[in-house]
Amino acid sequence: MLLDRCFRSERGFTLIELIKVIAVIAILATVAIPRVVGVLQRAKDNTLQANISIVHNAIERYYAETGQYPNDFTDLTTKVTIDGKKYGPYLERVPEEIINNYTITDGNIVKK
């Protein structure tokens, strides 16, 4: 009898209450996760567009100083000598995603 009174005086959550809480958390997660994934993809896309714009500006500076467009992205990150004059570098580095997926054609950045 003494044991029954001890266990009855303890407070806690029932199994049903715990299942309800887990169900609510699961519903919230199914709504939130796709939104987070969408935000991450948009952030990656925006970063790529910003990087392309920066590289394009470097290409235009290269052209303004040398009178010709660079042959590839390495021309933007190293000093180049044209007619005895040294130019550049115009960028510290070009992002790998741009190097691997894009090329320079007549001063434009074109997807491979």
PyRosetta script that sets phi, psi and omega in degrees:
from pyrosetta import init, pose_from_sequence

init()
pose = pose_from_sequence("MLLDRCFRSERGFTLIELIKVIAVIAILATVAIPRVVGVLQRAKDNTLQANISIVHNAIERYYAETGQYPNDFTDLTTKVTIDGKKYGPYLERVPEEIINNYTITDGNIVKK")
pose.set_psi(1, -40.7)
pose.set_omega(1, -179.8)
pose.set_phi(2, -63.1)
pose.set_psi(2, -39.2)
pose.set_omega(2, 178.5)
pose.set_phi(3, -64.7)
pose.set_psi(3, -41.2)
pose.set_omega(3, 179.3)
pose.set_phi(4, -59.9)
pose.set_psi(4, -41.9)
pose.set_omega(4, 179.9)
pose.set_phi(5, -66.7)
pose.set_psi(5, -35.3)
pose.set_omega(5, 179.4)
pose.set_phi(6, -65.6)
pose.set_psi(6, -44.3)
pose.set_omega(6, -178.4)
pose.set_phi(7, -71.7)
pose.set_psi(7, -34.5)
pose.set_omega(7, -179.9)
pose.set_phi(8, -70.0)
pose.set_psi(8, -28.7)
pose.set_omega(8, -178.3)
pose.set_phi(9, -78.7)
pose.set_psi(9, -15.5)
pose.set_omega(9, 178.4)
pose.set_phi(10, -75.3)
pose.set_psi(10, 139.1)
pose.set_omega(10, 179.4)
pose.set_phi(11, -106.5)
pose.set_psi(11, 149.4)
pose.set_omega(11, 179.4)
pose.set_phi(12, -173.5)
pose.set_psi(12, -177.9)
pose.set_omega(12, -180.0)
pose.set_phi(13, -95.0)
pose.set_psi(13, 144.1)
pose.set_omega(13, 175.8)
pose.set_phi(14, -82.4)
pose.set_psi(14, 165.5)
pose.set_omega(14, 179.0)
pose.set_phi(15, -61.2)
pose.set_psi(15, -39.1)
pose.set_omega(15, 179.4)
pose.set_phi(16, -62.6)
pose.set_psi(16, -42.9)
pose.set_omega(16, 179.2)
pose.set_phi(17, -63.1)
pose.set_psi(17, -41.2)
pose.set_omega(17, 177.9)
pose.set_phi(18, -64.5)
pose.set_psi(18, -40.6)
pose.set_omega(18, 178.9)
pose.set_phi(19, -64.5)
pose.set_psi(19, -39.2)
pose.set_omega(19, 178.4)
pose.set_phi(20, -62.4)
pose.set_psi(20, -44.0)
pose.set_omega(20, -179.8)
pose.set_phi(21, -64.0)
pose.set_psi(21, -43.6)
pose.set_omega(21, 178.8)
pose.set_phi(22, -62.9)
pose.set_psi(22, -38.3)
pose.set_omega(22, 178.8)
pose.set_phi(23, -64.8)
pose.set_psi(23, -41.8)
pose.set_omega(23, 178.7)
pose.set_phi(24, -64.3)
pose.set_psi(24, -43.5)
pose.set_omega(24, 178.2)
pose.set_phi(25, -61.9)
pose.set_psi(25, -40.3)
pose.set_omega(25, 179.2)
pose.set_phi(26, -64.1)
pose.set_psi(26, -41.4)
pose.set_omega(26, 179.0)
pose.set_phi(27, -64.3)
pose.set_psi(27, -44.2)
pose.set_omega(27, 177.9)
pose.set_phi(28, -62.5)
pose.set_psi(28, -38.2)
pose.set_omega(28, 179.6)
pose.set_phi(29, -66.3)
pose.set_psi(29, -39.1)
pose.set_omega(29, -179.6)
pose.set_phi(30, -67.4)
pose.set_psi(30, -25.4)
pose.set_omega(30, 176.8)
pose.set_phi(31, -82.6)
pose.set_psi(31, -40.0)
pose.set_omega(31, -172.5)
pose.set_phi(32, -79.3)
pose.set_psi(32, -37.6)
pose.set_omega(32, -173.7)
pose.set_phi(33, -62.2)
pose.set_psi(33, -47.3)
pose.set_omega(33, 178.2)
pose.set_phi(34, -61.0)
pose.set_psi(34, -33.8)
pose.set_omega(34, 178.3)
pose.set_phi(35, -67.0)
pose.set_psi(35, -40.2)
pose.set_omega(35, 179.0)
pose.set_phi(36, -65.3)
pose.set_psi(36, -42.6)
pose.set_omega(36, 179.1)
pose.set_phi(37, -62.2)
pose.set_psi(37, -41.6)
pose.set_omega(37, 178.2)
pose.set_phi(38, -63.5)
pose.set_psi(38, -39.1)
pose.set_omega(38, 178.7)
pose.set_phi(39, -65.2)
pose.set_psi(39, -42.1)
pose.set_omega(39, 179.8)
pose.set_phi(40, -63.4)
pose.set_psi(40, -41.8)
pose.set_omega(40, 179.6)
pose.set_phi(41, -65.7)
pose.set_psi(41, -41.6)
pose.set_omega(41, 177.9)
pose.set_phi(42, -64.0)
pose.set_psi(42, -37.8)
pose.set_omega(42, 178.2)
pose.set_phi(43, -64.0)
pose.set_psi(43, -41.5)
pose.set_omega(43, 177.9)
pose.set_phi(44, -64.3)
pose.set_psi(44, -42.5)
pose.set_omega(44, 179.1)
pose.set_phi(45, -63.7)
pose.set_psi(45, -43.2)
pose.set_omega(45, 179.0)
pose.set_phi(46, -65.2)
pose.set_psi(46, -37.5)
pose.set_omega(46, 177.7)
pose.set_phi(47, -64.5)
pose.set_psi(47, -43.3)
pose.set_omega(47, 178.5)
pose.set_phi(48, -61.1)
pose.set_psi(48, -44.9)
pose.set_omega(48, -179.6)
pose.set_phi(49, -63.6)
pose.set_psi(49, -39.5)
pose.set_omega(49, 177.9)
pose.set_phi(50, -64.9)
pose.set_psi(50, -42.1)
pose.set_omega(50, 178.9)
pose.set_phi(51, -65.1)
pose.set_psi(51, -40.1)
pose.set_omega(51, 177.9)
pose.set_phi(52, -62.5)
pose.set_psi(52, -40.8)
pose.set_omega(52, 178.8)
pose.set_phi(53, -63.1)
pose.set_psi(53, -41.5)
pose.set_omega(53, 178.8)
pose.set_phi(54, -64.0)
pose.set_psi(54, -44.3)
pose.set_omega(54, 179.5)
pose.set_phi(55, -65.9)
pose.set_psi(55, -38.9)
pose.set_omega(55, 178.8)
pose.set_phi(56, -63.5)
pose.set_psi(56, -39.7)
pose.set_omega(56, 176.3)
pose.set_phi(57, -63.0)
pose.set_psi(57, -38.3)
pose.set_omega(57, 177.1)
pose.set_phi(58, -65.3)
pose.set_psi(58, -38.6)
pose.set_omega(58, 176.6)
pose.set_phi(59, -61.8)
pose.set_psi(59, -41.9)
pose.set_omega(59, 179.9)
pose.set_phi(60, -67.1)
pose.set_psi(60, -37.8)
pose.set_omega(60, 175.7)
pose.set_phi(61, -64.6)
pose.set_psi(61, -42.1)
pose.set_omega(61, 177.6)
pose.set_phi(62, -57.1)
pose.set_psi(62, -47.8)
pose.set_omega(62, -179.2)
pose.set_phi(63, -64.2)
pose.set_psi(63, -41.0)
pose.set_omega(63, -178.9)
pose.set_phi(64, -62.8)
pose.set_psi(64, -35.9)
pose.set_omega(64, -178.5)
pose.set_phi(65, -85.5)
pose.set_psi(65, -36.5)
pose.set_omega(65, -172.9)
pose.set_phi(66, -102.2)
pose.set_psi(66, -20.4)
pose.set_omega(66, -178.2)
pose.set_phi(67, 81.7)
pose.set_psi(67, 7.0)
pose.set_omega(67, 176.6)
pose.set_phi(68, -145.5)
pose.set_psi(68, 158.8)
pose.set_omega(68, 179.1)
pose.set_phi(69, -85.2)
pose.set_psi(69, 151.1)
pose.set_omega(69, 178.9)
pose.set_phi(70, -66.8)
pose.set_psi(70, 150.3)
pose.set_omega(70, 178.3)
pose.set_phi(71, -74.4)
pose.set_psi(71, -37.0)
pose.set_omega(71, 178.6)
pose.set_phi(72, -154.2)
pose.set_psi(72, -178.8)
pose.set_omega(72, -174.8)
pose.set_phi(73, -68.4)
pose.set_psi(73, -24.8)
pose.set_omega(73, -179.9)
pose.set_phi(74, -66.4)
pose.set_psi(74, -26.2)
pose.set_omega(74, 176.9)
pose.set_phi(75, -62.9)
pose.set_psi(75, -24.9)
pose.set_omega(75, -179.0)
pose.set_phi(76, -81.4)
pose.set_psi(76, -22.0)
pose.set_omega(76, -174.4)
pose.set_phi(77, -105.6)
pose.set_psi(77, -1.7)
pose.set_omega(77, 179.6)
pose.set_phi(78, -127.0)
pose.set_psi(78, 163.1)
pose.set_omega(78, 173.6)
pose.set_phi(79, -77.0)
pose.set_psi(79, 133.3)
pose.set_omega(79, 178.5)
pose.set_phi(80, -117.1)
pose.set_psi(80, 148.0)
pose.set_omega(80, 178.6)
pose.set_phi(81, -112.8)
pose.set_psi(81, 122.0)
pose.set_omega(81, 178.4)
pose.set_phi(82, -129.2)
pose.set_psi(82, 122.1)
pose.set_omega(82, -177.9)
pose.set_phi(83, 52.3)
pose.set_psi(83, 40.6)
pose.set_omega(83, 176.5)
pose.set_phi(84, 81.0)
pose.set_psi(84, -3.0)
pose.set_omega(84, 179.1)
pose.set_phi(85, -104.5)
pose.set_psi(85, 141.0)
pose.set_omega(85, 179.8)
pose.set_phi(86, -98.1)
pose.set_psi(86, 137.1)
pose.set_omega(86, 179.4)
pose.set_phi(87, -131.4)
pose.set_psi(87, 152.8)
pose.set_omega(87, 172.8)
pose.set_phi(88, 87.9)
pose.set_psi(88, -172.8)
pose.set_omega(88, -3.5)
pose.set_phi(89, -73.9)
pose.set_psi(89, 154.8)
pose.set_omega(89, -176.8)
pose.set_phi(90, -99.8)
pose.set_psi(90, -20.6)
pose.set_omega(90, 176.3)
pose.set_phi(91, -138.4)
pose.set_psi(91, 150.8)
pose.set_omega(91, 174.2)
pose.set_phi(92, -71.4)
pose.set_psi(92, -43.2)
pose.set_omega(92, 176.3)
pose.set_phi(93, -159.0)
pose.set_psi(93, 157.5)
pose.set_omega(93, 175.2)
pose.set_phi(94, -105.1)
pose.set_psi(94, 131.8)
pose.set_omega(94, -179.6)
pose.set_phi(95, -56.8)
pose.set_psi(95, 142.2)
pose.set_omega(95, -178.0)
pose.set_phi(96, -57.1)
pose.set_psi(96, -37.9)
pose.set_omega(96, -178.7)
pose.set_phi(97, -60.7)
pose.set_psi(97, -36.3)
pose.set_omega(97, 178.4)
pose.set_phi(98, -73.6)
pose.set_psi(98, -43.4)
pose.set_omega(98, 179.8)
pose.set_phi(99, -60.2)
pose.set_psi(99, -42.7)
pose.set_omega(99, -175.2)
pose.set_phi(100, -77.2)
pose.set_psi(100, -27.5)
pose.set_omega(100, -171.4)
pose.set_phi(101, -115.8)
pose.set_psi(101, -5.3)
pose.set_omega(101, -175.9)
pose.set_phi(102, -133.4)
pose.set_psi(102, 162.1)
pose.set_omega(102, 176.6)
pose.set_phi(103, -140.5)
pose.set_psi(103, 163.5)
pose.set_omega(103, 177.6)
pose.set_phi(104, -98.6)
pose.set_psi(104, 124.9)
pose.set_omega(104, 177.4)
pose.set_phi(105, -132.2)
pose.set_psi(105, 114.0)
pose.set_omega(105, 180.0)
pose.set_phi(106, 50.8)
pose.set_psi(106, 41.3)
pose.set_omega(106, 176.9)
pose.set_phi(107, 84.2)
pose.set_psi(107, -1.9)
pose.set_omega(107, 178.7)
pose.set_phi(108, -107.1)
pose.set_psi(108, 149.2)
pose.set_omega(108, 175.9)
pose.set_phi(109, -92.2)
pose.set_psi(109, 117.4)
pose.set_omega(109, -173.5)
pose.set_phi(110, -119.3)
pose.set_psi(110, 136.5)
pose.set_omega(110, 177.4)
pose.set_phi(111, -67.8)
pose.set_psi(111, 136.3)
pose.set_omega(111, -179.3)
pose.set_phi(112, -68.1)
pose.dump_pdb("model.pdb")
